[in-house]
Amino acid sequence: MKNVNYRTRPAAVAGMFYAADSEQLSADVTHYLRQAQNHLNISPKAIIAPHAGHIYSAPVAASAYKLLEPEADKIKQVILLGPSHRVAFRGIATPDTDFFETPLGKIKINKRNCEKAETLDFVQPSQLAHAEEHSLEVHLPFLQVLLNDFELTPFVVGDCERDDVAKLLELFWGSDETLFIISTDLSHFHDYATATHRDRLTSNAIESIQPEQISYEDACGRAPLNGLLTLARHHRLNIKLLDLRNSGDTAGDKNRVVGYGAYAVY
């Protein structure tokens, strides 16, 4: 019998960005989903959601993930893109592992999708880019609680043009069983009033699908976000705001806040 050595990326921010205990983590995610207000009958092709510590951003992210509850059996593939916080590089990085792990268990990486993406000259595998990146990891517990059986294709996005991100997304766009997730926070470290004003302008640009209006100061994940908006414009999709708040509304003080928005793309 062939001995296969599978490689796993262990959780990097468990116990910091979310609970390290599996029962507590599952209970926390379930609580956020129950608290989320969502009365829309939308089956999203993509969602946009924030990636801070769960006590700060999960109440906002949950409004997007709540839309997936009726889709639990349908979604088999998740394409997840988030910005790089730890490693500076050009292009987009695939993982060099077979599984991602959280306290809730292991998630299988779709290696075929990764290899398909790597046919693009700006996509390459990088264990370093993925090793400590939280912008993808904080979303995984929501997926593990909600979805019944899925594979993950995770991309860390470095310095990259929005047309390149759109080209990558287009590779996987056709299937109804595929969900796209763009991970981004909005403005960082302004006072509450300034952040509220800035994030409203950014949110309007997202809903009206105007990627040219969104800069790095508006959204840390502007590269993957603007790539999705470029593709949404091409495919004539709609984008609906689900929740727009900041850390001053959820779990922090109002002197230096980080903005969070959740959106459905359909």
Secondary structure, 3 states (H helix, E strand, C coil): CCCCCCCEECCCCECCCECCCHHHHHHHHHHHHHHCCCCCCCCCCEEEECCCCHHHHHHHHHHHHHHHHHHCCCCCEEEEEEECCCCCCECEEECCCCEEEECCEEEEECHHHHHHHCCCCCEEECHHHHHCCHHHHCCHHHHHHHCCCCEEEEEEECECCHHHHHHHHHCCCCCCCEEEEEECCCCEEECHHHHHHHHHHHHHHHHCCCHHHCCCCCCCCHHHHHHHHHHHHHCCCCEEEEEEEEHHHHCCCCCCEEEEEEEEEC
